[in-house]
C-alpha cells in the first residue's frame, strides 16, 4: 500500500511546478490538486493536464522572466523539469538541468521551499550493491545524464548550505499508468510487450511506481529536512527479472527458452554500440545502442528507500501491481501484443 499525506497541509497552499506535463509531473500535479493545493504549472507543452483548478502555462523553465512570473506567490516549488535519456542528441541537452535549478533558485520567493527532482543515478552504479543517499562506492560510468543530474544536485545542496530551504528527492526508474509520452521506461514496456526485446541486458534498476514517487515528493515537501536527499525507490531488479514481470503483467510467455534465455554479454552489447556509433559518424543517424546506453545497462542502479520510509513515511507498492496497472492503461490505448514474426517466440501464456 502506498503512502499518502492526508494531513490537510496542502489545502489552499500555493504550489508551483516546473515541468508539470511530464510523466512524473502530471501525477504530481493531479495529486496536489486532489489535496486542495492551488497549483500553477510551467511546461514546454505536450498533452494538456486538464485538471480542474490547475493553472497551466507554457514556456521555457530556463527563462528568468517566465520563471519569476510562475513562481510568484508560491510557498512550495517543485522542479521536475529537464531532459531524460542517454546518448547522442539527448546528451547535448543535459545542461538544462543545472540551468533550470539556477533559474528557479534565483526566482524562489522568500521563505518558499524548493523540492528538486533528481534521480537515483546520482548515487552511482555498482555490480549489484544497494546504495543509500550517503554511499560513496557508486561509480561514475561516463554518462552525461548522470553527470547533469549530479551537477544540478550540487547547485541545490549548495543553496541549502547557504540558507535556502531546499530538499532533494531521488526517484528510481519510473513505471506506471497515465503515460501519454510514452516515457523512457514506458517505451521499454511497449517494446517488450510487442516482442521487440528478445534478451535482457546484464544490469539492473530500481523500479518505482510513478504514483508513489509523486506521493514521495509531497511527503518530502511536508516533512523533509532542508539540505537532505531522499531516495524514492521501489524494487531493485535485474533486467531479466523485470522482463519476466512484464511478461506476467501482459499474460505472455516465450515459446522457447521460457526463462528468457541468456542475458546478453557486455562484450556483445559493446560491439553493437561500436557498430551503431560508426554508423552515426557516417550517416548522422542517432546510434542505438549508444556507448552511453551500454554503460547504463551493464551496471546496477540499486538503491534503498530506508531514509524516506523512516523520516517521511514513504511506502511504495508491489512491482506486480505497478506493471499490471501500466499494462492495463497502455492496452486501452495502443497495441501491446506481438505480431508478425515476433509471435514466433512470444505468445499468450494461457
C-alpha angles and dihedrals in degrees: 000000000000124000123251138190106226094158100115089246093126101046107122093347114144107239129181125201123194105200098024098158099057125100094269094031096058092052091046093050094046092052092047090052091048088054090054100254120154098238130194118181137194123202140151091248131264128132109002116241095221091194114157113250095014117122108216122197131175127218146101116301090211094059108100097209093048093048094047089054092049097047096044110124095006121142096186123032124192117197108199097143123117141097120282126206145064136256137019120010093003092060090056091060098053096100086076090080093065093038092055095049092047091050092047093049091050090052098038111128117239113276092009119136119229122206114196120204107220126156141247087248089079088070088064138238128288141177090256107313117134112235133207131205093271098039116131102189098077113116131230104231097187101260119146094214091058092047092047092052090049092049091052090048091051091054091048095047092046088054090051091051088052092056105273118133101244131152125184124211124195112202123193123233107312123235132162147086131313093052107145095164092051100238122229093267092038086058090051089053093051093047091052096045090049091054098250095123112070102166136029124239116238098249134078144217143205107252119205132176109249089225091057092047088053091051088049089058090055091048092049091051091049102038109011122118118242113258093017131123123220125195110219101195142145128193125354108224139167114236091251091056090045093053091049088053091048090052092052092048090055097039092244136134138174120265088218134018088029092192089061094261126249123343112248113264114242090235091058091051092049091050091051090049091050090055092046092048091050090051088050091057092049100041107017090236114142110261120246116217096021123197088251092055091050091051090052096046098046094058133060122249098195124159142170125236093197094119093051090047093051100040103029105026091242116172121174122205125242118285093237091059092050095050093044091054091045091051093048092050095049093041090059091056112030145009113295103168132080121257137179115015091349088074088066091075107018119054142155112290094225 
